[in-house]
Amino acid sequence: MGIVVSKAVGKAVVRNRLRRRLAAIVHETLADGARMRLLIVTRPVAAALPFAVLRQEVERALGPAGGGTR
């Protein structure tokens, strides 16, 4: 998995927080044993999203591949 967070998102603290949040969401969302290559490219608006909304967007993007193990 790769997560790309450009400097347009904000300072290093903001970019790293967003990267950690996305990694946690993907880890929780993907079914155990799911194997896929995944690249997430963020936009500046993603840093302002609440965790629940960010999770919904990731789940929507993954679709059936996510497995929904929550």
TIKE-811998 format. One record per residue (C-alpha): residue number from 1; x, y, z. Coordinates in nm, 2 decimals, decimal comma. Last residue first. Example, Ala and Ser with C-alpha at 12.3 -4.5 7.8 and 13.67 -1.06 7.14 Angstrom:
BEGIN
nr:2&u:1,37&v:-0,11&w:0,71
nr:1&u:1,23&v:-0,45&w:0,78
This chain:
BEGIN
nr:70&u:-1,56&v:-0,39&w:1,09
nr:69&u:-1,47&v:-0,66&w:0,84
nr:68&u:-1,62&v:-0,49&w:0,54
nr:67&u:-1,47&v:-0,69&w:0,26
nr:66&u:-1,28&v:-0,40&w:0,11
nr:65&u:-1,27&v:-0,54&w:-0,24
nr:64&u:-1,65&v:-0,49&w:-0,26
nr:63&u:-1,61&v:-0,12&w:-0,28
nr:62&u:-1,26&v:0,01&w:-0,21
nr:61&u:-1,36&v:0,37&w:-0,30
nr:60&u:-1,67&v:0,36&w:-0,09
nr:59&u:-1,48&v:0,22&w:0,21
nr:58&u:-1,22&v:0,49&w:0,17
nr:57&u:-1,49&v:0,76&w:0,15
nr:56&u:-1,68&v:0,62&w:0,45
nr:55&u:-1,36&v:0,61&w:0,66
nr:54&u:-1,28&v:0,97&w:0,57
nr:53&u:-1,63&v:1,07&w:0,68
nr:52&u:-1,59&v:0,89&w:1,01
nr:51&u:-1,25&v:1,04&w:1,07
nr:50&u:-1,37&v:1,40&w:1,02
nr:49&u:-1,26&v:1,56&w:0,69
nr:48&u:-1,02&v:1,86&w:0,70
nr:47&u:-0,71&v:1,67&w:0,59
nr:46&u:-0,90&v:1,52&w:0,29
nr:45&u:-0,97&v:1,87&w:0,14
nr:44&u:-0,61&v:1,90&w:0,04
nr:43&u:-0,63&v:1,60&w:-0,20
nr:42&u:-0,50&v:1,25&w:-0,13
nr:41&u:-0,35&v:0,99&w:-0,36
nr:40&u:-0,41&v:0,63&w:-0,23
nr:39&u:-0,22&v:0,35&w:-0,40
nr:38&u:-0,33&v:-0,01&w:-0,34
nr:37&u:-0,19&v:-0,34&w:-0,46
nr:36&u:-0,41&v:-0,62&w:-0,35
nr:35&u:-0,42&v:-0,92&w:-0,12
nr:34&u:-0,70&v:-0,97&w:0,12
nr:33&u:-0,59&v:-1,21&w:0,39
nr:32&u:-0,81&v:-1,05&w:0,65
nr:31&u:-1,07&v:-0,83&w:0,48
nr:30&u:-0,96&v:-0,47&w:0,42
nr:29&u:-1,14&v:-0,21&w:0,63
nr:28&u:-0,94&v:-0,20&w:0,95
nr:27&u:-0,60&v:-0,18&w:0,78
nr:26&u:-0,74&v:0,07&w:0,52
nr:25&u:-0,87&v:0,29&w:0,80
nr:24&u:-0,55&v:0,27&w:1,00
nr:23&u:-0,34&v:0,36&w:0,69
nr:22&u:-0,57&v:0,65&w:0,61
nr:21&u:-0,54&v:0,79&w:0,96
nr:20&u:-0,16&v:0,76&w:0,97
nr:19&u:-0,13&v:0,93&w:0,63
nr:18&u:-0,36&v:1,21&w:0,74
nr:17&u:-0,16&v:1,27&w:1,06
nr:16&u:0,16&v:1,27&w:0,86
nr:15&u:0,03&v:1,53&w:0,61
nr:14&u:-0,10&v:1,75&w:0,90
nr:13&u:0,23&v:1,74&w:1,09
nr:12&u:0,44&v:1,79&w:0,78
nr:11&u:0,26&v:2,11&w:0,68
nr:10&u:-0,05&v:2,12&w:0,46
nr:9&u:-0,23&v:1,93&w:0,19
nr:8&u:-0,05&v:2,11&w:-0,09
nr:7&u:0,27&v:1,94&w:0,04
nr:6&u:0,13&v:1,62&w:-0,13
nr:5&u:0,01&v:1,32&w:0,05
nr:4&u:0,07&v:0,99&w:-0,14
nr:3&u:-0,03&v:0,67&w:0,05
nr:2&u:0,12&v:0,35&w:-0,08
nr:1&u:0,00&v:0,00&w:0,00
